[in-house]
Every structure is written in structure tokens, then in C-alpha cells.
């Protein structure tokens, strides 16, 4: 009898293997996209759903927009780039990233590695409350809360060039880049797709203003007409409403209110009663909307929107010699000087003949020659 039972068990196992093995083998041979669907995961970012219409609209904004020149580089305004920063991939295989962009991505990754090993005390409370706000009221409300929470850290100038992880930032304070990194990591930890998060490097408008660089976080929200800009406080010029005179005199660290939230004595929503810094705003209505944009990036890579200023005077045709002078940049794009202000600015120049020859004029504007 034991031998008969053993034989029966062997037959049953053989039949089960005959049925299951082909199914397992078939699953291992599925295309990568199908496997992601079966497993319930997806790495599709915002650019995957980009429509030709949205991309064309973004290029048209660049074609008709103002490009600021500073130190022989020209850059479009932040609001003119708009959602194009999400529609275009961060890592373009045909372009070599600029040294500035590479450095920013590396510093962000270093901050992320540091953050994964050590977070500020009470950080988990912030993450949990931002996540709860997202579940209750949606992405926009959660982004507003995260922005207000991080803006409760005091501003302190004179930091080194590294990107502070939140643990260091909460202890020592920091500047705009450190506020932006903390917001990025807070939203990342709260479950936001990093494909919808862009750190934005804004350049000076004029020559010889090297200290005028600024970094903010931009977030793409489902259903919103445009991305949201999360700006940071500037150098302190007034105490927060929630602080006493002694507290306001402190040079670094979280405000008294944020300290209470980190310790669990106050709910995170208390920061919305008396915001310490600029509130979240749509890109076109933010305080940085007209700033020249140099680079957008996150931990996955970067994309530069700056290019060398036009230099070569374009030879005019006989019919157009009386027109304004046009210049050509290194990518072959034609430009004309925008004389509407004292400081140098540029606009794309499109001949009627060129417009007929090119269905989408100035599409080369997204093919930025970087260094």
C-alpha cells in the first residue's frame, strides 16, 4: 500500500508539472511591457502620453517667445517652456549633457543616497500626512501642503555647493536648492511618481550676475491645465507669524511651528494658516514665470534648454535686404534681436519661404546643442 500511494503521488505531480510549466515558460517570454501589465506595475511617465498637439503647442511657445541672453547663452522663459519640460525625455541619446546639468544630477543623487540612510526626526510624520492629504483631497492639495511644510525651514545663505539632504537641511537650513530638494524628496517619499517632478535651474537675466541663479521644484498634476511651481522663501526680512522675537532671531533649523509638527504636537495642516513662504502657483502665475530657464532635471537625468547665442549674420536675400538683420546660431536656426528692452533678448526669425518648407517651424529649438 505505501508503494501504491507513492506511485499515485508521483503521477499527480507529473500531471501538475505538465500543466503548469508551459504557462510559466510563456510568462517568462512575454514582452517587457506585457509583464509590467500582468504584474500590475508601470513605468510610464507623463511623456508616454504626450500628444503631437501638446508637443507642437510647446514648440510654438518657444518659437514666439522671448529668449534672454546672458554671458553668451540664450534661454527661454520658464512659462514659455511650460509642460514641454515633461513632454520631452530627460536623457536625449543624441545630445551630450552639459557639465552643469551633469553636476546637478550627481549632487541630487548624492542627496538622495544620504537621505536613504538618515532622515530628520519626525520626517515620517510629514510623509504620512502628505500621503493622507493626497488620498483625501488629491495631488494638488498634497503638493500645497508639502510646499508649505518645507518652507517653514529658515533660509540661510552662504551654504556650500552641495545639495543638502533633508537631515542636514533641517539641522542647518539652506538656500533655494535645498528647499527644492527637500520638497522633491518629501513628495517622492509620499508616493509621487518622479516622472512628474522636475527640479528647475533658472539663470540670470543679465551678464555679470552669477549669484542670480535660482532652483525651484515643478510638479505636473493630473487634470491641471499647467504644472505647479513650488518656490522657496528668500533671505529673511520678517519673522513668521507663528514665532516670537527670540525664535525669529534663530539662524537655522525649522520654525517653532514645524518643530511642533515634527514632534507630533501639531497637525501638518497648521502650516496653511500662516504660510512662511510663496504658495504653490501655476507656472504662468508664479513669481518665477519670466525667469530664463537653463536646465530641468531629476534623479533620472536632465535636459538643457539653453544654447549658444546667435553670432553669424545671415546673408539677406535681395527681396529682404531692407528687413531687420537676422543671425544664425550653431544649429542653423535663424534669430532676430528683440529690441523691446535695454538688455539683449532674442526671438526666432522665420521667413515665409522657410515656413512653407517646414510644417513645424523651429522644431529644432528642442534639439539643444549643449556642452
C-alpha positions as CSV (number, residue, x, y, z in Angstrom):
1,X,0.0,0.0,0.0
2,X,2.7,2.6,0.8
3,X,4.3,1.8,-2.6
4,X,0.9,2.4,-4.3
5,X,0.4,5.7,-2.6
6,X,3.9,6.8,-3.6
7,X,3.3,5.9,-7.2
8,X,-0.1,7.8,-7.2
9,X,1.6,10.9,-5.7
10,X,4.3,10.7,-8.4
11,X,1.7,10.5,-11.2
12,X,-0.2,13.5,-9.7
13,X,3.0,15.7,-9.5
14,X,3.9,14.8,-13.1
15,X,0.4,15.8,-14.3
16,X,0.6,19.1,-12.4
17,X,4.1,19.9,-13.9
18,X,2.8,19.2,-17.4
19,X,0.1,21.7,-17.0
20,X,2.0,24.5,-15.1
21,X,5.4,24.5,-16.8
22,X,4.2,25.7,-20.3
23,X,2.3,28.6,-18.6
24,X,5.3,29.6,-16.6
25,X,7.6,29.4,-19.6
26,X,5.1,31.5,-21.6
27,X,5.1,34.2,-18.9
28,X,8.8,34.5,-19.0
29,X,8.7,35.0,-22.7
30,X,6.2,37.9,-22.5
31,X,7.4,41.3,-23.8
32,X,8.6,43.6,-21.1
33,X,5.5,45.9,-21.4
34,X,3.2,42.9,-21.1
35,X,5.0,41.7,-18.0
36,X,4.6,45.1,-16.3
37,X,0.9,45.0,-17.1
38,X,0.5,41.5,-15.7
39,X,2.4,42.4,-12.5
40,X,0.3,45.5,-12.1
41,X,3.2,47.9,-12.4
42,X,4.0,50.5,-14.9
43,X,6.9,52.8,-15.5
44,X,5.1,55.0,-18.0
45,X,5.7,58.7,-17.3
46,X,4.0,61.8,-18.4
47,X,6.0,61.8,-21.7
48,X,4.4,58.5,-22.7
49,X,1.0,60.2,-23.0
50,X,2.3,63.3,-24.8
51,X,0.2,64.1,-27.8
52,X,1.6,65.6,-31.0
53,X,-0.7,68.6,-30.4
54,X,0.8,69.2,-26.9
55,X,4.3,68.9,-28.3
56,X,3.5,71.2,-31.2
57,X,2.0,73.8,-28.8
58,X,5.1,73.7,-26.7
59,X,7.4,74.3,-29.7
60,X,5.1,77.1,-30.8
61,X,5.6,78.8,-27.4
62,X,9.3,78.7,-27.9
63,X,9.1,80.0,-31.5
64,X,7.1,83.0,-30.5
65,X,8.7,83.5,-27.1
66,X,11.5,85.7,-25.7
67,X,14.9,84.3,-25.2
68,X,17.2,86.2,-22.7
69,X,20.9,86.5,-23.4
70,X,23.4,86.4,-20.6
71,X,27.1,85.6,-20.9
72,X,26.7,84.4,-24.5
73,X,23.9,82.0,-23.7
74,X,20.3,82.4,-24.6
75,X,17.5,80.8,-22.7
76,X,13.6,80.8,-22.9
77,X,11.4,82.0,-20.1
78,X,10.1,79.4,-17.7
79,X,6.4,79.9,-18.5
80,X,7.2,79.6,-22.2
81,X,8.7,76.1,-21.7
82,X,5.7,75.1,-19.5
83,X,4.7,71.5,-19.8
84,X,7.3,70.9,-22.5
85,X,9.7,70.0,-19.7
86,X,7.6,67.0,-19.1
87,X,6.8,66.1,-22.7
88,X,10.5,65.8,-23.7
89,X,12.6,62.9,-22.3
90,X,15.3,64.0,-19.8
91,X,18.1,61.9,-21.3
92,X,18.4,62.5,-25.1
93,X,20.8,60.0,-26.5
94,X,21.7,62.3,-29.4
95,X,22.9,65.1,-27.2
96,X,25.7,65.3,-24.7
97,X,24.5,66.8,-21.4
98,X,26.2,70.0,-20.3
99,X,28.7,69.8,-17.4
100,X,26.4,72.0,-15.3
101,X,23.5,69.6,-15.9
102,X,25.6,66.5,-15.1
103,X,26.8,68.2,-11.9
104,X,23.3,69.0,-10.7
105,X,22.0,65.4,-11.3
106,X,25.0,64.0,-9.4
107,X,24.5,66.3,-6.5
108,X,20.8,65.3,-6.3
109,X,21.7,61.6,-6.4
110,X,24.2,62.2,-3.6
111,X,21.5,63.9,-1.5
112,X,19.1,61.0,-2.2
113,X,21.7,58.4,-1.1
114,X,22.3,60.4,2.1
115,X,18.5,60.7,2.7
116,X,18.0,56.9,2.3
117,X,20.4,56.3,5.2
118,X,19.3,59.1,7.5
119,X,16.1,61.2,7.6
120,X,15.3,64.0,10.0
121,X,13.5,63.1,13.2
122,X,9.8,63.3,12.5
123,X,10.2,63.0,8.8
124,X,7.9,60.0,8.7
125,X,5.1,62.1,10.2
126,X,5.4,64.6,7.3
127,X,5.4,61.9,4.7
128,X,2.3,60.2,6.3
129,X,0.4,63.4,6.5
130,X,1.2,64.5,2.9
131,X,0.2,61.0,1.8
132,X,-3.1,61.2,3.8
133,X,-3.8,64.6,2.3
134,X,-3.3,63.2,-1.2
135,X,-5.7,60.3,-0.5
136,X,-8.3,62.7,0.9
137,X,-8.1,65.8,-1.3
138,X,-5.9,64.9,-4.3
139,X,-2.5,65.7,-5.7
140,X,-2.8,69.5,-5.8
141,X,-3.7,69.7,-2.1
142,X,-0.9,67.4,-1.1
143,X,1.6,69.4,-3.1
144,X,0.4,72.6,-1.5
145,X,0.9,71.0,2.0
146,X,4.4,69.7,1.2
147,X,5.4,73.1,-0.2
148,X,4.2,74.9,3.0
149,X,5.8,72.4,5.3
150,X,9.3,72.7,3.8
151,X,9.0,76.5,3.5
152,X,8.8,76.5,7.4
153,X,12.6,75.8,7.5
154,X,14.6,79.0,7.9
155,X,16.6,80.4,5.0
156,X,20.3,80.6,5.5
157,X,22.7,81.9,2.8
158,X,26.3,81.0,2.5
159,X,26.0,77.3,2.1
160,X,28.4,75.2,0.0
161,X,27.6,74.0,-3.5
162,X,26.3,70.6,-2.5
163,X,22.6,69.7,-2.4
164,X,21.6,69.1,1.3
165,X,19.7,66.0,2.2
166,X,16.7,66.9,4.4
167,X,18.5,65.7,7.6
168,X,21.2,68.3,7.1
169,X,18.8,70.9,5.7
170,X,16.5,70.7,8.7
171,X,19.5,71.0,11.1
172,X,21.5,73.8,9.3
173,X,18.9,75.4,7.0
174,X,19.9,76.3,3.4
175,X,19.1,78.1,0.2
176,X,16.8,77.6,-2.7
177,X,18.3,74.4,-4.0
178,X,18.0,72.8,-0.6
179,X,14.3,73.8,-0.3
180,X,13.7,72.3,-3.7
181,X,15.5,69.0,-2.9
182,X,13.6,68.6,0.4
183,X,10.2,69.1,-1.5
184,X,11.3,66.7,-4.2
185,X,12.2,64.0,-1.6
186,X,9.1,64.6,0.5
187,X,6.8,64.2,-2.5
188,X,8.8,61.2,-3.7
189,X,8.6,59.5,-0.3
190,X,4.8,60.3,-0.2
191,X,4.3,58.2,-3.4
192,X,4.5,60.8,-6.2
193,X,5.9,59.5,-9.5
194,X,9.3,61.0,-10.0
195,X,8.5,61.3,-13.7
196,X,6.1,64.2,-12.6
197,X,8.8,66.0,-10.6
198,X,11.3,68.4,-12.2
199,X,13.9,70.5,-10.4
200,X,14.4,73.6,-12.5
201,X,17.6,75.7,-12.7
202,X,16.8,79.3,-13.5
203,X,19.5,81.5,-14.9
204,X,20.4,85.2,-14.5
205,X,18.7,87.6,-16.9
206,X,21.8,89.8,-17.4
207,X,25.6,89.5,-17.7
208,X,27.8,89.5,-14.6
209,X,25.2,88.4,-12.1
210,X,26.5,84.9,-11.2
211,X,24.6,84.9,-7.9
212,X,21.2,85.3,-9.5
213,X,20.8,81.5,-10.2
214,X,17.7,80.0,-8.6
215,X,16.3,76.5,-8.2
216,X,12.7,75.5,-7.7
217,X,10.6,72.4,-8.0
218,X,7.9,72.0,-10.7
219,X,5.2,69.3,-10.4
220,X,2.8,68.0,-13.0
221,X,-0.7,67.3,-11.7
222,X,-3.3,65.2,-13.4
223,X,-6.1,67.3,-14.7
224,X,-4.3,70.6,-14.2
225,X,-4.1,73.0,-17.1
226,X,-0.4,73.6,-16.4
227,X,2.3,72.4,-14.0
228,X,2.7,73.9,-10.5
229,X,5.7,75.9,-9.3
230,X,6.9,75.4,-5.8
231,X,9.1,78.3,-4.9
232,X,11.1,78.9,-1.7
233,X,11.4,81.8,0.7
234,X,14.1,84.4,0.1
235,X,16.5,85.8,2.6
236,X,14.6,86.5,5.8
237,X,13.3,90.0,6.1
238,X,10.5,89.5,8.6
239,X,9.7,87.0,11.3
240,X,6.9,84.3,10.8
241,X,3.6,85.0,12.3
242,X,4.0,81.9,14.5
243,X,7.3,82.9,16.0
244,X,8.2,85.1,19.0
245,X,11.1,87.6,18.7
246,X,13.5,85.2,20.3
247,X,12.5,82.4,17.9
248,X,12.8,84.6,14.9
249,X,16.3,85.5,15.8
250,X,17.5,81.9,15.5
251,X,19.6,81.5,12.4
252,X,18.9,77.9,11.3
253,X,16.6,75.0,11.6
254,X,12.8,74.5,11.4
255,X,10.4,77.2,12.7
256,X,8.7,76.6,16.0
257,X,5.6,75.5,14.2
258,X,7.4,73.0,12.0
259,X,9.3,71.7,15.1
260,X,5.9,71.1,16.8
261,X,4.7,69.2,13.7
262,X,7.8,67.1,13.6
263,X,7.3,66.2,17.3
264,X,3.7,65.3,16.8
265,X,2.3,68.2,18.8
266,X,0.6,69.9,15.8
267,X,-1.0,68.6,12.7
268,X,0.7,69.3,9.4
269,X,-2.2,71.3,8.1
270,X,-1.4,74.0,10.7
271,X,1.2,75.4,8.3
272,X,-1.5,76.5,5.9
273,X,-2.9,79.0,8.4
274,X,0.1,81.4,8.2
275,X,2.3,80.3,5.2
276,X,6.0,81.2,5.7
277,X,6.9,81.4,2.0
278,X,5.5,81.6,-1.5
279,X,2.5,79.4,-2.0
280,X,2.2,76.8,-4.8
281,X,1.1,78.5,-8.0
282,X,0.5,77.6,-11.7
283,X,3.7,78.0,-13.7
284,X,2.5,81.0,-15.7
285,X,1.4,82.8,-12.5
286,X,4.3,82.1,-10.3
287,X,6.9,84.7,-9.3
288,X,9.5,83.0,-11.5
289,X,7.4,82.8,-14.7
290,X,9.6,85.2,-16.6
291,X,12.9,83.9,-15.5
292,X,15.2,82.3,-18.1
293,X,15.3,78.5,-17.8
294,X,18.6,76.8,-18.2
295,X,18.1,73.1,-17.2
296,X,15.4,70.8,-15.9
297,X,16.4,67.6,-14.1
298,X,15.6,64.9,-11.5
299,X,17.5,61.8,-10.4
300,X,16.9,60.1,-13.7
301,X,18.7,62.7,-15.9
302,X,18.5,66.3,-17.3
303,X,17.6,68.3,-20.3
304,X,19.1,71.7,-21.1
305,X,17.1,74.5,-22.8
306,X,20.0,76.9,-23.2
307,X,22.0,77.3,-26.3
308,X,24.9,79.5,-27.6
309,X,23.8,83.0,-28.5
310,X,23.4,83.6,-32.3
311,X,26.6,85.0,-33.8
312,X,26.8,84.8,-37.5
313,X,24.9,87.4,-39.5
314,X,22.7,85.7,-42.0
315,X,23.0,86.8,-45.6
316,X,19.8,88.5,-46.6
317,X,18.1,87.8,-49.9
318,X,17.7,90.6,-52.5
319,X,14.0,90.9,-51.6
320,X,14.6,91.1,-47.9
321,X,17.7,93.4,-47.5
322,X,15.6,96.1,-46.1
323,X,14.3,93.9,-43.3
324,X,15.8,93.6,-39.9
325,X,19.1,91.8,-39.7
326,X,18.9,88.1,-38.9
327,X,21.5,85.9,-37.2
328,X,22.1,82.2,-37.3
329,X,23.1,80.0,-34.3
330,X,25.2,76.9,-34.4
331,X,22.2,74.7,-35.1
332,X,21.3,76.7,-38.2
333,X,18.2,78.4,-36.6
334,X,17.6,82.0,-37.6
335,X,17.2,84.7,-35.0
336,X,16.4,88.4,-34.8
337,X,17.2,90.8,-32.0
338,X,14.3,91.7,-29.7
339,X,14.7,95.5,-29.2
340,X,11.9,95.9,-26.8
341,X,14.2,96.5,-23.8
342,X,17.7,97.7,-22.9
343,X,19.1,94.2,-22.1
344,X,19.8,91.8,-25.0
345,X,17.0,89.4,-25.9
346,X,16.2,87.3,-29.0
347,X,13.3,85.9,-30.9
348,X,13.2,83.2,-33.6
349,X,13.1,84.7,-37.1
350,X,11.0,82.7,-39.6
351,X,11.0,83.6,-43.3
352,X,7.8,82.9,-45.2
353,X,9.7,80.6,-47.5
354,X,11.0,78.7,-44.5
355,X,7.5,78.5,-43.0
356,X,6.2,76.9,-46.2
357,X,9.1,74.5,-46.4
358,X,8.8,73.4,-42.7
359,X,5.4,72.4,-41.5
360,X,6.5,72.8,-37.9
361,X,8.8,75.8,-37.8
362,X,11.5,76.0,-35.1
363,X,11.1,72.3,-34.2
364,X,14.9,72.4,-33.9
365,X,14.5,74.5,-30.7
366,X,14.1,71.4,-28.7
367,X,17.3,70.0,-30.1
368,X,19.6,72.0,-27.9
369,X,23.3,71.8,-28.6
370,X,24.7,71.5,-25.1
371,X,28.3,71.4,-23.8
